[in-house]
Amino acid sequence: MVMEIVVLENTKNRLRFQIVGKTHTLANLITKKLWDEEDIIISGYNLKHPQTSNVELLIETTKKDPKKVLLDTLTKIKKESNDFKVAFKKIAK
């Protein structure tokens, strides 16, 4: 399944976008993990209403390209998710 993303703002140090059809779960995971990055000034999201709107994320950095920081963070989330899956499989036998 392909996720739809709508870019609302894309400047040197700021990225604002919507994830169509998604709500708090994915947005919260991404924004919380972004705070682990030292270059992040703003990492947050807004959801006006979970049944009638799309979640909007905002990322602002000091120097780095926010798209690069986001892609690096998503890679880290994927690795942590895979590590959890492996650990859980061991105890789920």
Backbone torsions as a table, in degrees:
resi	resn	phi	psi	omega
1	MET	NA	131.0	179.2
2	VAL	-93.3	130.6	179.2
3	MET	-89.6	137.2	179.3
4	GLU	-92.6	129.5	178.8
5	ILE	-124.4	132.0	179.1
6	VAL	-114.8	115.7	179.3
7	VAL	-81.7	125.6	-179.2
8	LEU	-101.8	-29.6	179.6
9	GLU	-153.6	135.1	-178.6
10	ASN	-146.7	97.4	178.6
11	THR	-120.3	-175.7	-176.2
12	LYS	-54.6	-42.7	-175.1
13	ASN	-124.4	14.6	-175.8
14	ARG	-142.2	134.9	177.4
15	LEU	-135.6	125.9	177.0
16	ARG	-129.0	128.3	-176.6
17	PHE	-152.2	161.3	175.6
18	GLN	-109.8	146.5	170.3
19	ILE	-110.2	111.6	-173.9
20	VAL	-69.3	128.8	175.4
21	GLY	81.0	3.4	-179.1
22	LYS	-109.9	157.4	-178.4
23	THR	-126.5	-143.0	-171.7
24	HIS	-61.1	-38.1	-169.6
25	THR	-56.2	-57.3	-178.3
26	LEU	-69.3	-42.8	-178.8
27	ALA	-62.6	-41.6	-180.0
28	ASN	-64.6	-44.2	178.4
29	LEU	-58.5	-48.1	-177.6
30	ILE	-65.1	-50.0	-175.5
31	THR	-66.2	-38.1	178.3
32	LYS	-64.8	-42.8	-179.2
33	LYS	-68.8	-33.0	177.6
34	LEU	-61.3	-30.5	179.6
35	TRP	-64.5	-15.4	175.6
36	ASP	-73.0	-15.8	-178.7
37	GLU	-85.3	131.9	-175.5
38	GLU	-69.5	-22.0	-176.1
39	ASP	-86.2	-2.7	-175.9
40	ILE	-80.1	128.9	172.7
41	ILE	-100.7	-44.3	179.5
42	ILE	-131.4	132.5	172.2
43	SER	-144.8	107.6	-178.2
44	GLY	-159.3	174.1	177.7
45	TYR	-145.1	161.6	178.9
46	ASN	-136.1	137.2	176.1
47	LEU	-136.1	107.3	-175.8
48	LYS	-63.4	-46.2	176.4
49	HIS	-156.2	127.2	-173.8
50	PRO	-63.5	-19.8	-178.5
51	GLN	-97.2	-13.8	-174.3
52	THR	-126.7	0.6	-178.1
53	SER	-142.5	167.3	177.1
54	ASN	-98.0	150.9	179.1
55	VAL	-73.6	138.4	180.0
56	GLU	-116.7	125.6	179.8
57	LEU	-107.6	147.5	177.6
58	LEU	-130.3	128.7	178.0
59	ILE	-128.4	130.1	175.1
60	GLU	-133.5	136.1	-177.1
61	THR	-121.2	165.3	176.7
62	THR	-81.3	-46.1	-176.0
63	LYS	-132.2	-43.7	-172.7
64	LYS	-71.1	156.1	174.8
65	ASP	-65.9	121.9	-177.9
66	PRO	-61.5	-28.5	176.8
67	LYS	-66.0	-41.0	178.1
68	LYS	-65.2	-44.1	178.9
69	VAL	-61.8	-41.9	178.7
70	LEU	-63.8	-45.6	179.4
71	LEU	-62.2	-41.3	176.8
72	ASP	-62.2	-41.6	179.7
73	THR	-65.5	-41.2	178.5
74	LEU	-63.7	-35.4	175.5
75	THR	-63.5	-42.1	178.8
76	LYS	-65.3	-40.5	177.8
77	ILE	-62.1	-43.0	179.6
78	LYS	-62.1	-42.4	179.2
79	LYS	-64.5	-45.5	179.2
80	GLU	-62.4	-38.4	178.5
81	SER	-64.5	-43.1	177.9
82	ASN	-65.8	-40.1	176.9
83	ASP	-61.1	-41.9	178.0
84	PHE	-63.9	-42.4	179.7
85	LYS	-59.7	-45.3	179.1
86	VAL	-62.2	-46.2	-179.3
87	ALA	-63.8	-40.4	-178.2
88	PHE	-69.9	-37.6	177.7
89	LYS	-58.9	-34.9	179.5
90	LYS	-64.4	-37.7	-178.3
91	ILE	-90.8	-12.9	-176.0
92	ALA	-88.6	2.3	-177.7
93	LYS	-72.1	NA	NA
